[in-house]
Amino acid sequence: MSVVTGALGSLGPKLLQLLHGEYKLQKGVRKQVESLSRELDSIYPFLHKVSDVSWDRLDEQVKLWAREVREASYDMEDVLDTFLVRVDGGKNNSDSSSLKLAMTKLGELFSKAKARRDIAAKITDITKRLEEVANNRQKYKLDEIMCKPLAATSTIDPRLKAMYKEVTQLIGVDKSSDELISLLNQSQQDHDASNKKMKMVSVVGVGGLGKTTLAKAVYDKLKSQYDCGAFVSIGRDHDLVKVFKDILFHLDSENHKDIHNTERGVELLIHQLRDFLKKKRYFIVIDDVWKVRTWEAIELALVENNHGSKVITTTRNVDVAKASGEVYKLKQLSYDDSMKLFYTRLSRADRKFLDNHPDDIFEKILKKCAGIPLAIITMASLLAGKPECEWSMVYNSICFHTTDNSEAEDTMTILSFSYYDLPPHLRTCLLYLSTYPEDYEIEKDSLIWKWIAEGFIDGKQGTRLFELGERYFNDLINRSLIQPVESKWNARVEYCRVHDMVLDLMRKLSSDENFITILGDNVEGAPAPSNVRRLAYQNRIAEHINSETMVTGIPKVRSYTAFKCFIDSRDQFFRFKLLRVLDIVDCSFEKGYHLEHLGDLLHLRYLSIRFYGSSPELPIQLGNLKLLQTLDVGGTLPASIVQLKDLVRLCAHEKVPDGIGKLVSLEELIILNGCSDKPKRFFKELASLRELRVLAFATYDGADESMQGDFVESLSNLQKIQHIDVYGSDWHADTAMWEAAGFVLPRPLRYLGWQAIRLSKLPSCINPTRLPNLAHLELSVTTMDEQDLKLLARLPTLCYLRLLTVSTVTASNINAGDRSFFQKLRHFVTNAMVLFEQPDQEDTSVSLHMWNGEDAMPFASKKSNDSRKVVPSGVMPNLEVLVFYVSLRALKGNYSGNIGLEYLPSLRELRGRIDREDVPIREDVPVAERDAALAALRDACNVHPNHPTLRIL
């Protein structure tokens, strides 16, 4: 499904289901269905071809026809789904009375007969509508129009402004310019320019961040140092022949002044360019590269001649950046630079007004712009010259897509390039983000499951839909259209944000295409109510907007989302009978509110209700929702949920009922508080959930040996599991007993969070051969030795490690050159005192000590590192955060805080908890000893090149 094709792609399989399923269609109806299927087979390829073309390049007549087909496809799907639901049934026969059961079955027979009569009439209507669509395609000769590209216009690319700004106009470029120049000059200390390799650096960032401005500033600063240079912007719609001609012309305009008048192909131009560059020291900037294959073609012409040449590329796509050199991620402007840029765009009178109202206006403006220069310039232009008394009102009502301002139009044009470069499926997924409010942190997993419920992700054989969704999500990040939000604890990307500029563009496009209708603060109005398919409420009182009149006027709503709304007893959203997605986020309900009508929403695929305050009781009727894929709710789950055979994601705030093993399609099972009233049965039933990819639960009474045995046995069946998280009260686990019972962790495992399981020793299956994909590990092991620690260190993808042990462990003879010791680890948490030591000053090997504070100190006391002759390269080259216990025995006296932080070249943050002779209670530490320990740690941080921050927990 895409914005253009609508539901057309899903209609074919559903029509086939009607023909081949046991639905007992009348003979005439079957023929109509067959005819309808053939007509769809004719329309869909053409519409798919339309969807592959950027919407801004389509003829208006084609757009009108595509919209007509899209709306018709939604109506057709609604008709088919309604019939299938009515015939297949959704009610549960919970009453065992034979008389009532017989009456129910009789009623179902009449209902199905009526459904077949209704579908016959609906199919006739659909056939007529589709014939009209096909006739319009021929009438307006749309196939011919599609074969003719729109005439090119001579409009000026708004990004050209960045190339011709005077240096005095540039703000916030100095620091990034110095960093980029430093990166260009790295590994080229040899002053003999004839013996230097070419250096390539790619500047990457979202549109409007100032990539072109930065590259041009560096180019102008350095170009005089080279024999020749060229700055060429290529853009999304490039012609490689013209690109190579432009490069040649800029390198030597005198000898190539007629190059654009020559008839030469790409191959000949590459040869000519290589011949020109082979003895030159050159500096070339290729600005605005969109595709990896484009860069690969350009790279063929760049000669490596050991003359110290430089090449800069700029791009919005991380994949392109990685392919075209060392990556420089351009940062947003600082607060001070943002303020300075904003002030330079205002008149003197405007500045005076701002000086008098900094808290009311200025902070909001800078927050909205988030350090993006283009956003700051646009906002300033929108506010400049307005009467001072209107500034607050203007700010609250304006959007970046305001059409009566040239700066705003340029901003939307620049951003739209990124949107139209997306393939159709990613455009749809990106537009869906317009559902969310400004500055909202969007949960990655929930977003992907909503994409799936909406039908945006087309399944491929052998690939799970969620895994495809993750690829879509990562692709949007790599294209700089959404901003990843990492967990501060484990560096995993669990959320994303959308910049206000991008959000405004998405909302405008969504409104234009009737994709999503948003009602809320600072959001513009909706299209004709009868056409609304997706509805989102933000920060509103539902009783004002869910009136009966309004609900009956928009019968086609298939997605309903409410953020931070108040929902009272008169709320009408249960009457949206075609709902596929119902997402209630942080809403409060009127006391006494009932949810029993949820069971009538038989089309639901996604149901999430996250309450704010007291939660209504979840009804037994949830068991009616046979098509439900995702259930994410607070409150006590009714026993009927075990009848939801299509459920793939269950996220419960409370314990789950007995019978969870019946949900054999489950891929995610997350229980936030506890697991079950009968945990032993719960552990046994896990064995039936062979499709599980994510399992998370808590136990608050531990687990005895029998329960642990059931858990181990069930784990052996979960061969597709990637994420296991067990927390709550401690289990005391005998590793030998587990392994005797057949304990082995599955190879696909990426996340193992066993905070609650205290193992007697490290299981043999936790090793780099068995778990090559493990990125997150939380482990509590009573006894550890050097071999165990080195096994963990060799896990090839481990990024986060939380290791608790009562042992003192030393890993000796660590050689950084071996690249076998925590090479990708970014975050390390332990309950031990950590120290790196270089025992032999002539040797480059290092030892890592983890001291429990009770045993004899495994390291020698020394005053400083001055005597060391050889400083080895990083032992943990990517470690950014180190969290450990700090023993006063180690720090006070003659030790002077030398814990070996110099072996951690990427360290950014050091967190410690001070112990006094192993008593981990800060209140018991004397002030003088605590201050001395803090001073020692500060000294260690101050001498580190990165000056990591120090936090005492």
N, C-alpha and C positions, 0 to 999 in steps of 0.2 A: 504494500500500500504506500502511495506517495501523495503529496499535495495535489498533483495533477491527475493521477489515475484514480484517486479515490479508492473505492472498494472493488473496482473492476476486476483486479487480479484474483480476488477470492470467489468471484461468482461462478466461474467455470467448474471448480471442484464441487461446489454446493449443488449446482444443477445436475452434475453427474451423480451425486449422492441421492438426489430425488429420483433419477432414472433407475439406478441400480439397487437402491435401498428398498426395504419392504414397506413402502408408503402407499401402495395400492392406488396410484393415480389413474384417473379415467383415461381411456385410450386417446381421446382428442387432446387432452392435456399433455400426455406424454409426447405427442407429435409437436405441440407448441414448445415444450421444453427443449426438444431436440433442435428445433429451428432457432430458438433463442440462443442456445449454446453455440450454434454455427455463426450466428450474427456477432456474438461476443468475440469469437475467434477471429473475426474480420476486423473488429474495431480495436481490440486491445493492442495489437502490434503497432498500429498507427499512433494510438494515444501514448504508448510507451516511447515511441520515437519523439513525440512532442515533449514528453517529460525529460528527455535527455538534452533538450535545448534550453538554454537559459531563458527564463521567463521574460527578461528584458529584451530578448531578441526575436520574440515571436510576433507575428502579425496579429492585430487586434481581433480579426475575425476568427483566427485559430484559437485565441484565448477564450473568446465567447463560446465557441463550440466545445472546447475542453471543459469549461466550467459546467456546461449543460450536461455533458457526459458524466462528469464527476458526481453532480448532484443526483442524477438518475441512478448511478451505480449504488450510492448510499441507500436510496429508496428501495432499489431491487434487493439489496442485501438485507434490509430490514424486513421485507416481505418474506424472503426465504427463511431467515432465522426465526421469525415469529411462527411460521408454519412448522419448522423442525422442532421447535421447543414445545409447541402445542401437541404435536403427535407423539413425540418421545416422552412427554410428561415430565413434571417437575415435583409433584407432590409426593410426600412420604406417607405410606400407609401404616401409621404408627398405632392405629386402633386395631386390636386383634379380633374384634367382634365379627363373626362370619357374616351376619346380616349387613352390617355397615360396610364390610369389605365388598360384598356382592353389589351393594348399591353404588359404591364408589366406582367399581369396574364398569357397571352399566352406564354411569355418567360419563366415564372416560370414552366409551364407545360412541355415544352421541357427540361428545366434544370433538373426537377425531373425525367423524363423518362431516361435521360442520366445517372443520379445518380444511378438509379436502375440497369442499364446495367453494370455500373462500379462496383457496390457493388457485383454483381454476379461473375464477374471475380476475384475481390479481395478475396471473400469468398473461391473460389476455391484455390487460392494461399495460403491462411491462412490454409486451411484444409491440403494441402500437407505438409506445413511447420510443422504443429502440429503432423502429422503422423510421420514425420522424428524425431521429438523430442521424441515421445513416443517409437519409435523403438530404439533410442539410449539408452533410459532408460533400455530397456530389454537387448540390446546388451552388455552393460557394467555392467549389473547386479547391478544396483545402489541400489535397495531395499536391497540386501544382504549386500552391503558395509555399508549402513546406520545402519544396525543391529549390526555391529561390531565396537566397539570404536577403535580409533587409539591407537597404542601401546604407553604406557607411556615412556617418556624419562627421563633420569637421569640428566637433566640440573639443575644447581643451581639457586634457586630463587634469583634474584639480591637484594631483600630487606633484605636478611640475612646480608649484609654488615653493615647495620645500627645497628645490635645487637652486633657486635663484635668490635666496635670502642672503642679505649681507651678514657677515660674521657678527657684527654688532647687534643684530636682531636675535641671535640665537641665545637661548636661555637653557641652562642645565646641560649643555653639551660638553663642557670642559672635562668633567670627571669621566664620563663615558668615552670621550675622545681619547683621553690619556690611557684608559684601560684598553681600548681597542688597539692603539698604537703599540702598547706594551705587548699585547698578544701577538701582533704582527711581527714583532722583533724578537720574540722568544726563540731560544735555541739558535740564535744567529749572532753570537758574541764575536765571531771572527770578523775583524775589520776589513779583511780582503773580500770585497764584494763579489769577486769573480769565483769565489769558492763557497757560495751559499745556495742552499736549496730554496726553491720557490715556497712561499708560505701562503696558505689559503685560510681565510677566516670568514665565517658566515654569521651575519647579524640577523637574529630572529626575534619576532615579537608581533603583537596584534597590530592590525591596521590603525594608523593614526598615532603610533607610539613615537615616531620620529626616526625610523630606520634610515630612510633616504637622507634626511637632514644630517644625521650623524655621519653616514658614509661620505656624503659630499664634503662635510667639514674636514674629515680626515684626508680625503683625496686632495682637496685644495691645499692642505697643510704640507703634504708629503710629495706631491707630484713633481716638484722641481728637482727632487733627488734622483729622478729616474730618467732614462733616455727617452722614454715615451710613455703616454698614458691615455686611458680612455674611460669615460664614465657613461655607461649605456643603460637605459631603463628599457626593459622588455615587456613587462606586464602580462596579463592573462591571455590576451589575444595577440600573440606574437607571430611573426613570420621569420623563421630562422634565416632565410636568405637576407632579409632586411637587417636582422640582428648582426650577422657577420659583416655586412656592408657598413653598418653604423660603427662597429668596432674598428674596422680598417680606416674609415674616414677620420675618426677621432684620434687614432694613433698617429696618423700623418695626413692631415687634410690637404696638403699641397700635392702630394703624389697620388692621392686617392680622391681628388676633387670630383672626378666623373664616375666614381665607383657605382653610384646609384643608377646610372644610366646604362650599365652593362648587363648583359644577359648571362649570368653565371649561376650555377646550381650550388647547393650546399657543399658537396664534396670538393669542388674546385675552390670555393671560398675558404674552406678549412685548410686546404693545401697552401693557398696564397697567404693566409694568416700565419700559419706555422713557419713558412719561409721568411716572412717579415720579422717574426719574433725570435728566430733561432739564435741571434747574436746580440739581442737587446736585453737591457735590464728594464723591465716594464712594470707599470702599476695599472691594473685594470679593475674597475668596479662594475659588476653586473647587478643592476638594481631590479628588485621586484621579480624574483624567479618563483614560479608557481608549481612546476612539475620537476620531478627527479629526472625524467628522461630529457627534458629541455636542458638541464645542467649537464647531463652526460654528453649531449651533443656539443655544447659549447666547450666543455673541458677537452675535447679532442683537439681543439685548435690551440690550446695553451701549452707552450713548449717548456719543458724543464731543462734549463741550460746552465744551472748552477751559478746564475748571476744575481741571486738574491731578489728575484721578482716577487711582487705581492699581488694577491687577488682577493678582493672583498665581494661577497654576495650578500644581498638582503632578501629576506623571504618571510612569509607568515607561517610557513610550514616547517615543523621540526624535522620531518623526514628529509626535506630538501636540504635543510641546514646541515644535517649529519652527513649527507652525501657530498656536500660541497666544501668541506673543510672543518677546521676546529670551530666549535659553536660558541658564539658570544650572545647570551640572552640579555637583550636590552631591558633595563629596569624602568619602572615608572619614575616620573619626576618626584623629587623629595617635596616635602611640605613647603619649604622655603622657596624652592624653584617654582613650584606650582603657584604660590602666591605672587611671586615676581612676574611670572608670565601673565597671570590674570590681570595684574595691575597695569602692565604695559599695553594691554588691549583696551583699556578704559580711558575715557577723557578725564581731565583734571577734576571736573565737578563730580563725576562718578566715584573717583577715588576718595574724595572728601566725604561723600555719603557713606562709603564702605568703612572708612575710618571711624565713623560714629556708630556703626551697626555691625561690628565684626562677629558677634555671637549669633545674631539673628539670621544673617544671610551667608556670610563668607564661609563658615564651617560647613554649611550644607552644600554649598557650591563645590568646594574642594572634595568633599566626600563623594558627591555624585560623579565627579570627573575622575577620581581615583588615579591622579597622576598621569593621565593620558593627555599629551599636549593638544591634540586635535579637539578633544572634548573641552578642554579649558578655553581654547580660542573660541569654540562655538558658543559656549555658555556666556562668555564675555560679550560676544557680538549680539547675542539675544537680549542681554540686559542693558547694553550700552545705550545711552540716550533716552531711556525710559524715565518718566517722572519718578523721583525718589519715593514718593508715597505709594507707588505701585509696585515697587521691587518685590516685596514678599508675595504679592498676588501673582505677578508675572512668573516668578520662580516656581511657584506651586502649580502653575498651569502649563508651562512650556515643556516641550519634548525636543529631542534632538532632530526629529523628523519634521519640525515646523517648516512649512513650505514657502513662507514669505521672507526667508532670510538666506542669502547666498552662502554664508558660512555653514549653515545647517544643511543646506542642500548638498554642498561639497562633502560634508561629513558622511551623510547617508550614501552618497555615490561611492565614496572610497570604501565604506564598509560593505556595500552591496556587492563589490567585486568578489569578496570572500564568499558570500552566500551563493552567488550564481556559479562559482567555481565548484561547488559541491555536487556530487552525484545525487540523483533524485532522492534516494532513501535517506541520505544525511540531511538534505534540506528539510525533509519532513520531521526528522528527529530534532533538528535544531529549532524549527518553528514551535515545536511542542513546549519548549522551555519558556515561551511567552506566557504560559499558564501561571508561572511563579511570580511572586511579588519582587520588587526591587530589593537588592542587598540580601537576598535569601540564599542560604546555603542548602543546595539541593543534594539530597542523599542519592548517591550513585546507584545503589542496588534497587531502590524503590523506583527510580526513574526508568531503569532498564526494564523492570517488570511491567511498568505502565506502557512503555513502547510495545512490549510483547502483547499485552492485552488489547491494545489499539490495532494490532495487526501491522505495525510498521516494520517488523523484522521478518523477512522471508527465510524460512528454514532451508538449510542445505543438508543433504544426506550426510550423516556422520558427525554433524556439528550441532551442539545444543544451542537453542535460541538465546539463552543468557550469554553464552560465550560470544556469539555473534554481536549481541548488544554491547558487550564490553569492548569489542573491536570498534564499533560505531562511536562509543563514548571516547575511547582513546584517540580516534581519528579526529574528532572535534577538538580535543585538547591540542593535538599536534598541529592543527590548522589555526591555532590561536583564537578560536571562536568561543571557547569556554575556558575558565580559569580553574585549574585543579586546586583542591584544598586538602592538604595532607593532615593526617592526625599528628598532633604535636607529640604524641607518645610513641608511635611506631612508624611514622613516616609513610604510612599507606594512604593512597588517595581514596578517600571515602565520600567526599562531597565535591561539588563544583559550584562556581559562581558564574554569573553572566554580567558583563559590564553594562552599565546603564545605556551606553550608546548602542551596543548590540541588542539589548533588550528592547529599546525603542524601535529599532529597525524590525525586529521580529514581530513586535506587536502590530506595526503598520502593515507588514506583509500578511500576517494572520487575519487582520481585519479585511484587507483587500480581497483575500481569497476565501472568506467565510470559513476559516480553519478553526479559530478559537475566538469566542466572545468573552470579554473580560469586563466584569462590573466591580468597581472598587474605587479607592481613592486615586485621583489623578489619572484615571483611565478613560479613554474616549468611549463613545457610545457604540452600540452593537448594530449589525445589519438587520434586515427584516427578520422579526422573531421566528417566523415559520421555518426559516432555513437554518436556524442555529443547530449545530451538531455537537459542539463542545462548549461547555459553560464553566467559567471560573469566577468565584466570588472572593473578594479580598477585603478583610477588615470591615465587614459590614454586618448589619443586623438582618438576619435572614427573613424575618417577618415582613420587612419592608419590600423585599424583592421577590419573594416566593409566593406571591398572591395566586389564588386559584385562576384568575383571569390570565395571568402571565404564563403559568404552567400549561394551561390548556392551549395557549397560543404558540407554544414551542414543543410540539409533540415528538420531534425527531431527535431530541438531545440524547447522545450516546455516551457522553462523558461529563461528569459533574464533579467539580473540585471546589472546596471551600477552605480558605485560610483565615484562621483567627476570627471566626464569625460567631455570633450568638444565634443559636437555633432554638426556636420555641415550638410549642405544641401545634402551631398553625403551619409549620413548615410543610411544603408541598412536594419536596423533591422525590418522594416515594412514588409519585405519579408519573415519573419519567420511565415508562415501561420498557424502553429500548436501551436503558443504561447498560454499558459494558464496563465503565470505570466509575467508581464512586470513591472519592478520596476526601475525607474530612480530617483536616489537619489543625490541631490545637484549637478546636472549637469548644465552646461551652454550651451545654444543653440545659434547657429549662427543667427544673425539678419535676420529676414525674413523667418525663418524656419517654415514650415507648418506641421500640424499634421492630415490633413484630412484622411490620409490612416489608421489612427487608426481604423476607422470603418470597415476595411477589415479583422481585426484580430478576426474572429467570434468565436474562441475557448477561448478567454480571460475569465478567472475567476477573476483575480486580476490585477488591473491597478492603479499604483501609479506613479505620475510624480511630483517631488518636484524640482522646478527650483531654480537655483542660478542666481540672476539678473533678467532681463526682461523675461517674460513668453510668449511663443507662444499662439495664440488664440486656444481655445478648439473647435473642430469642431462639427457641428450638427450630424455628422455621429456616434458620441458616442452612439446614440440611436439604432444603429445596433447590439450592443454587448449584445444579449439576454441572454447569459450565465453568464454575469458579476455578481460577488458576492461582490467584494470590489472595490470602486472607491475613490481614495485619490489623489486629484489634486489641484493645484493652478490655479488661473485665473477664469474668469467668466464661470459658467456652462451653456451649451446650454439648451434650453427648452426641447430638446429630451430626456434628462436623465430620465424624469418621465415615459418613456416607458420601463424601465429596471425592469421588474417585479420580477426577481430573485435577485435583489440587496439586500444585507444584511448589508453592511457597506458603509456609505457615509460620507466622511470627506472632507469638502469643505473649502477653504480659503476665499471664497467670498459668497455673499448671494445666496440662492437657488431659482430656478424659481418657479412660481406658479404650483400647481398640485402635490406637494410633498406627499399629502395624497394617491396618487395612488401607491406609493411604499410600499405596505402592508407587504412585507417580511422583511422590514428594522428592524435590531436589534440594529444598532448604527447610530445615526445621530449627527454629530459634525460639527458645523459651526463656524469657528474661528473669522470671522469679520462680525458681524451682523447676521440677520436671513433671512429676505426677504424684498423686496420692499413693500410688502403688509403684514405687521406683523399681522394684525387682521385675515386675511385669513390663514396665517401660523399657528396661534394658534388654529384656528378651525380645520385645516387639521390634526394637531397632533392627534386628536381623532381617526383617521383611522389607526394609526400606533400601533396596539395592541401588536405587537411582540417586541417593543422597549425595549432594555435593557440599553442603554446608550443614554442620550440626553444632548447636550451641545450647547449653542448658546449665542449670545450677543444681547443686544438692546441698541441703542445709542440715542433714543428719549423717553426712559421710556415706560410706558404702562398705558393707562387710565383705568377707572373702567370697561368699556365694554370689553377691551382686556384682562384685568385680569380675568374677568368672563369666557371668552372663554378658557383661559389657565387653570383655575380651572376645568372647565367642561371636557376638554381634559385629564387632569391628572387622572380623575376618570376612564378613559378607559385604562390607561397604567398600568395594574396590574402586568406586568412582569418587570417593570423598576427597575434597581438597581443603576443607576448613573444619577443624575440630576445636571447640572451646568448651572447657569444663571448669566451672568456678564455684565458689561457695565454701562450705566447710571441707576440711581436709579428709582425703582418703590416705590411708597408710598402706602403700602397695608394695608387695614383695615381688621384685622384678623377676626373680627365678621362677616363682609360681606362675606369673603371667606368661613367661616364655615357655614353660612346660605345658601351658594350656593353648599354645599356638599363637601367641601375640606377635603380630607383624603389622607394621603401618603400611598403608597402600602407597604405591609409587607416585601417584598424582598429587600427593599432599603438599600444600603450599603454606598452610597456617596450622600450627599446633600450639594451642594455648591451654596448658595443663596447670593452671594456677592451684587447683584444688588437689591434684594428685601428687603425693610425695612418694617418689620411687626410691627403693633401697639402693639401686645403682643404675647407671645408664644402660638402657636396653640396647642390645646389639643391633637392632634394626635402625637405630638412629645413627646413620653413617652416610657419607657422601655418595656411595654407590646405590644404596637403597632409596635415598630421598634427594634426588638431584634438583627438585623444584622447590624445596622448602625455603621459604623466605622469612618466615616469622616463627620464632620458637620461644615459648615460655615453659620453663622446666624447673622442677624442684627435685634434686637428687641428694640423698643423704651422703653417700660415699662416692667420691670421684678421685681419679688419679690423672697423671700427665697424659696417658694415652687417650683417655676419655676427652680431655680438653682439646687435644690435637685433632681428634675425630670431628668434634663440633667445628673446629676452626677450618676444616677442609670442606664443609658444606658449601657447594659452589655458588648458591644464590641467596645465602642467608644475609638479610639486611637488618633484622631486629633480633636481639637475644636478651632474654631475661633469665638469668641463671642463679638459682638459690642452692647453696650447699653448706654443709657444716664442716666440710673438709678444707684443709689448706692444700692448695694445688699449685705447682710450678710447671710451666711449659718452658723448657730450656732449648737452646740452640735454634732459635727462630731466625731464619735468614730471609730478609725481605725479598731478596732476589728469587727465592723459590716460589713466590706467589702462591703460597699454600696456607696462609694463616689469616683467616677472616678478611678475605680480599674485598668483599662487598658490604661488610658490616657497617651500618651507619649509626646504630643506636644500641648501646650495651648497658644493661642494668644488672647489678649483682648485690648481694648482701655481704660481700667480702671487701676487704681492703685491697685495692688494686695498685700494683707498682710494676713499672718496666725498668729493667736493669741491664746494663751492658757489662757482664762480669769481667771480660778480658778487653782492656782498652785498645789492644792491637787488633782485636777481632771485630767483625761487624755483626756477629750474632747477638741476639737479645734474649733475655728471659722475661716471661710474664709471671708475676707472682699474684696469687689470690689467697690472702691470709684471713683466717677466720677470727683473729684477734685473741685466740686462746693459746694456740701452739706457739712454739718459739718462732720469732720472726725469721722468715726464710731469706731475707735480704740483708745486706750489710748496710750499716749507717755510714753516711758520708756527707760532707758539707756542700759540695757543688759538683758541677759537671766540667769544670775547667780543665781537668787533667786528661779528659778524653781526647785522643788524637783523631779518631775516625768516627764520624757521626753517620750511622747507617740510614738508608732511606726508610720511609714509613713502614712500620710493622703492620698496622691496621690502616691502610692508606685512605680509606673513605670514612672512618669513624668520625662522626660529628658530635654525638652526645654520649657522655660517659656519666653513669650514675652509680655510686658506690658508697660503702660505709667508710668513715674516716676514723681511724683509731688514734687517740692522743698518744698512745705508746709509740706510734711510728712517727708522729709529727713533732712532738715536743722534744726538748733536750737537744741532742746534737744532730738531728736528722735534717732540719732546715727545709722540709717540704719538697725534697727532690723525689718526685714520684714518676718521673720519666715521661712527662707529657710531650717532650720533643720528638718522641717516636710516633706521635699521632698528628701528621701534617694537616689533616682536615678538621681538627677539633674546633668546635664552635661554642660548646656549652659543657660545663663541668658542674655536676650536682653531687653534693655529698651530705651525709648525715653523720654528725659527730658522735662517736661513742667514747665513753670514759671507761677504759678497762672492760670493754665489751658490754657496757650497759647502754642500750640504744635509747636513752631518754634524755632529750636535750636539757630538760629542767635540772637534771642532776649534775651537769657539767659546770664546774666553777668558772666564773666569768673570765678570770685571768687566763686559765688554760684554754678556754674556748677562743678568746681573742688571739692567743698565740697560734693556735691551729689555723684559724682563719687567715692570719697574716702569712703563714707558711704557704697555704694554698693560693693566696693572691699572688705571692711572689712567683709561684710556679706558672700561674696564668699570665702574668705580666711579661715573663721572658719568652713565652711562646709567640711565634710570629703572628698568629691569628688573634692573640689576646682574647681567648675564650671567656665568656661570661661565667661567673661563679655564683651558684645558688646553693644555699644551705637549706635542706628540706626539714 
